[in-house]
Amino acid sequence: MRRQDRAIEDKKEIFEIMKECHVCSLAFSGEEYPYVVPVNFGADLEEDRITLYFHGAGSGTKIERMKADDRVSFCMYTGEELVIKTPACRSTMLYTSVCGKGRLSFVENSEEKKKGLDILMRQYDKESESFAYDDGLLDRMAILKLTVEQATGKSNRPRQS
């Protein structure tokens, strides 16, 4: 990262930023072009390892791309605030972001699927204590797991000291 004063390297701090984000863009390698898609997600931190979970149909472009190459990159951000200045080229957008890369795979085990969905649901519903699932629907649903190999945070907001 060019601006080291804006870099966030601590995994716990990166995870806290992720918990504030609402959309994660996944980038897949492509045939002629890369493919990027915004998706809902859930973030988990266990023993200094970040895992992201996604859900959806078991077919489509992202599944085809994942099967061809399980390496993906991702980006998410939060706290956008436009700052207009004079001259215009001094204007900026304040935000906090996380970018990274890892390997994407299917979750096959029913219990891990429920765990992944719990993590995903908790990303958006922080107050519910538990979630109910339809086992038949759960069996047909694709749950994807991104094992994060590298992640870096960035904030161009003033730091609290």
N, C-alpha and C positions, 0 to 999 in steps of 0.2 A: 504494500500500500504506500503510495507516494506521501501522504500526510500522516506520519506516524503519531502526531499529536491527536489525531481523530480515531486511531485504531483501538479496538477492544479485543483483547486476546483471551481473557479469563472465561473459561467455559461456563461457569455459573452466571456470569454477567451476560454472556451471549444467550444462554437459555432464558434468562429473565426478559430479554428483549423479544425473543421468539414468543413468549407467553403473551405479549402485548400485540402481536401481529395478527391479522385476520386472514390474509391470503398469502400463499407461497407460490411463486412461479417456478415451475420445473423446466429445465432445458435439457433436451435430448439431442444426441448427435443425429445427423440426418443423412438422407440420401443425397439430394442436391443441396438442401439447406438444413440448418438446425431447426428444431421444433420446440417452441416454448408454449406452455399452457399454465394459466393461473388455476390453482386448486385450493380447496379447504384442507386443513391439516391439523394434526395434533403433535405436540412436541413432548418428548420424554427424556429425562436425564437420569441415568443409572451409572454409578461408579465412574463419573467423569466421561461418560459416553452418551452422545446425543443421538436419539432416534426420532425420525419423523414418520407419522402414519397418515395414509390417505385412503379413501374408499371410492368405489365406483363400479362401473360395469367391467366385466372380465374381457371386454374386447374394445377395439378402437385404436386410434393412432398412438396414444401414449403406451398402450399395452404392446402393440406391434414394435414400437421403437425400443421399449424396455427389453423385449425378447431378443432383439437384434444386438443390443448393447446396453448392459445394465448400469453403465456409468452415466450419472446425471449431475448437473449443477443446479443450484437453487438460489433464489433471492427473495427476501421479504423485508418489509419496512413498516415503520409506524411513526406517529407523531408529526405528520407533515404540517408545515407552517410556512406559507409564502411570505417573504420579506421583500417588499418593493423599495428600491433605493434609487438615488440619482447620483451619477448617471445610471441608465438602465442596465448596463453591463455589470454593475455591482449588486444587482438583485440576486436573491438566492432562495433556495428552498431548504428549510431546516428539517431534518429527519434523523432517525436512527435506523440502521439497517443491519442485516446479517446476510452474508453470501457464503456459499460453500459448495462442497461436492461430496459425492459418496456413491454407494451402490444401492440400486433399487431391486426389490424382490417381492414375490408374492408371499403372503402369510397363509400357510396351509392349515395349521392347527386351529381348531374351533376356539379353544381357550385363549390363544394368542390373538385371534381375530377379535374376541370380546374385549381383551385388554387394549388392543389398538383402537377400537371404537370408543371405549371409555376415555382414553387419552384424547382422542379427536373431539368427542362431545364436551369434555371438560375445558377444551380450548375456548369454547364459545358459551358454555353454561357452567360457570364456576360455582353456582349455588346448589345444584342438585347433588344429592348424596349417591344416587345410583341410577342406572339407566336400564330399561327393559329392551330385549331384543327378540325378534321372531327367528327361531332357529332355522326354519326353512329358507327365509330370505337371507339370513346370514350365510348359509351354505352356498347360495348362488352369488353372493356379493364378493367382489374382489377387494381385498384389503392389501395395500402395498406398504412396504416398510423400507424407508431410506436409512441405511446405516451411514451416518455422517462420518466421513474420514477427515475432513478439514472444514473449519468454519471460522470466519473473521467478522467481527462487528465493526461498525463505524458510526460515529455520531459527530455531527457538526454543530451540535448544540453546546452551549457553555457547560463545562463540567462543574459539579458541586465539589467543593474541597473540604 
